[in-house]
Amino acid sequence: MLKCSDSCVLDHKTNDNFIGWLVEVLAPVLMGSKPAELLSFPKNDKHLLKKIDSVEKHVGRCKRITYKLFKSRNGNTKVLFYNPKILDLCLREYRNIKFLRSLGYPKKYDLDEYIEIIINSIIDGAVPHEIGVFLGYPLKDIMGFIGHPALKLTKINGWRVYGDPRLSDKKFNEFLEAKNKIKKLLKFNEPEKVLISI
């Protein structure tokens, strides 16, 4: 999960740098290599209302990304950005859905209901381990992070990698490739245009 502090907003066309930053962060979700991203905005962020307004104004027009805005118990504002098509495919994957059901998610799969469950868990307390499934991390890395005894920490490359790193490296490279593609687009296009044209 990424946190956005005042440093996200720089002096350049008022709030444009925030949107540019946001588009870069959401690049893997935009490009379909990552199902979701969770951002946290501190309650004392003096630019919070402008940032939320920018999310609603610009991301709300994007065809590939949907978002859910909510407050956690500590008063911070969180936003779950997701690509509904990619998230649906990810959650329906046999191992992922089996894992989520073992944690109490309903046997009958429904994307909106699963999203509400993860959001309610975040609202109620700490971010649960299964958020990794929603964010597109390999299940083996999530299981290793939770403490599965057969999975040993191999390395840290964007996240903690457990066991054989090949799948994790492939996923990491997909995320990186998406970010690089969006960065190239941002060199010649306004971030708002990139959001609505992808």
C-alpha positions, -999 to 999 in steps of 0.1 A, spaced: 0 0 0 13 34 -9 10 65 12 5 99 -2 18 129 18 21 166 10 51 158 -12 28 144 -39 17 179 -47 44 201 -62 44 236 -76 33 230 -112 -1 239 -126 -17 236 -91 -27 200 -87 -13 186 -120 17 169 -104 -5 150 -81 -25 136 -111 8 128 -129 21 110 -98 -12 92 -95 -12 81 -131 23 67 -127 13 48 -95 -18 34 -112 1 25 -144 0 -13 -138 -37 -11 -130 -43 10 -161 -23 -14 -183 -40 -45 -169 -9 -61 -153 -21 -54 -118 -57 -58 -106 -57 -31 -79 -38 -5 -59 -45 8 -24 -35 43 -15 -37 60 19 -40 98 25 -32 110 60 -60 128 78 -37 158 84 -29 162 47 -36 199 40 -42 190 3 -66 161 10 -97 177 -4 -80 188 -36 -66 153 -41 -99 136 -35 -115 161 -59 -89 153 -85 -95 116 -81 -132 121 -86 -128 145 -115 -101 126 -134 -101 89 -124 -139 90 -124 -137 95 -162 -113 66 -168 -129 36 -185 -104 10 -170 -103 20 -134 -130 21 -107 -124 32 -72 -138 30 -37 -131 58 -13 -133 52 24 -120 63 58 -101 39 81 -107 39 119 -77 62 124 -93 89 102 -70 84 72 -87 84 38 -80 53 17 -88 46 -19 -89 12 -35 -84 17 -73 -91 -14 -94 -95 -26 -129 -128 -46 -125 -121 -70 -154 -86 -79 -142 -95 -80 -106 -124 -104 -114 -100 -127 -133 -75 -126 -105 -100 -133 -77 -116 -161 -97 -82 -179 -101 -86 -213 -84 -58 -209 -58 -68 -173 -50 -105 -180 -45 -97 -211 -25 -74 -191 -2 -100 -163 2 -127 -188 10 -104 -204 37 -104 -169 53 -142 -167 54 -151 -151 21 -184 -164 7 -184 -197 -12 -206 -180 -39 -182 -156 -56 -194 -120 -62 -168 -93 -71 -186 -65 -54 -192 -85 -22 -155 -95 -21 -144 -59 -25 -168 -48 3 -154 -75 26 -118 -64 21 -127 -27 25 -146 -34 57 -116 -54 70 -94 -24 63 -119 0 79 -120 -22 111 -83 -23 116 -50 -32 100 -47 -40 64 -53 -78 61 -28 -101 45 -52 -111 18 -50 -76 3 -20 -91 -16 -44 -112 -37 -64 -81 -46 -31 -63 -55 -20 -91 -78 9 -105 -58 17 -142 -63 -1 -163 -37 31 -181 -27 45 -147 -16 14 -139 4 15 -174 21 52 -169 28 46 -135 43 19 -150 66 44 -176 78 40 -208 57 69 -229 70 78 -244 35 83 -209 20 115 -191 29 123 -155 21 143 -154 -12 146 -117 -17 129 -83 -17 120 -69 -51 90 -45 -48 76 -69 -21 89 -99 -1 95 -128 -24 93 -163 -10 104 -196 -26 111 -198 -63 114 -161 -74 106 -167 -111 69 -160 -109 75 -130 -87 101 -116 -110 78 -120 -140 50 -102 -121 74 -74 -110 87 -70 -146 51 -67 -158 44 -40 -133 76 -22 -142 69 -24 -180 35 -9 -174 50 20 -155 76 26 -182 49 27 -209 29 52 -189 60 73 -182 66 75 -220 30 85 -226 33 112 -199 62 128 -217 40 138 -246 5 139 -230 -12 155 -200 -20 129 -173 -57 136 -176 -56 126 -213 -36 95 -205 -63 84 -180 -91 87 -204 -74 75 -235 -60 42 -222 
